[in-house]
Amino acid sequence: SIVSPGSFKSSKDSRFKIAYNQYVIQSDRRDNIKRYLLENDIPTAIYYPNTLCQEMKLWSICDCEKYPNANHAALTNLALPLAYLTPSESELIIELVKDCYE
């Protein structure tokens, strides 16, 4: 795996582990990209699979149809690893994502 949580130490202070930053993309092919990257040992995350409105619907106080942009974003967002990658690791992730569009 290119990035595994806890595998890197901060260069500023070795007592602390880094907080990972993510680069979030939107794609209608999100699930295929996520699966393909996982097959290639690249971790990803979907941080917001539901909109706030969808979460609030548990209490029946929100009409989610009023928020199509939020619904679309929840269905298409995918966070890619970003922190402490070498240029070649970044290029690999870019090429793998591009593969999903060919």
Secondary structure, DSSP 4 states (H G I P E B T S, - for coil): ----TT--B-SS-TTSBPPPPEEEEE-TTHHHHHHHHHHTT---B-S-SS-HHHHHGGGT---GGG-HHHHHHHHHEEEEE-TT--HHHHHHHHHHHHHTT-
